């Protein structure tokens, strides 16, 4: 995942991914 994608979906990808 790129920083842009993770940052755009701050509460989704970051929490779902970790």
C-alpha positions as CSV (number, residue, x, y, z in Angstrom):
1,X,0.0,0.0,0.0
2,X,1.2,3.5,-0.8
3,X,1.3,6.2,1.8
4,X,-1.4,8.1,-0.2
5,X,-3.8,5.2,0.0
6,X,-3.3,4.6,3.7
7,X,-3.6,8.3,4.4
8,X,-6.7,8.7,2.4
9,X,-8.3,5.7,4.2
10,X,-6.8,6.6,7.6
11,X,-9.4,4.8,9.7
12,X,-10.0,1.9,7.3
13,X,-6.8,0.5,5.7
14,X,-4.5,1.3,8.7
15,X,-6.8,-0.3,11.2
16,X,-7.9,-3.2,9.0
17,X,-4.4,-3.8,7.8
18,X,-2.9,-3.8,11.3
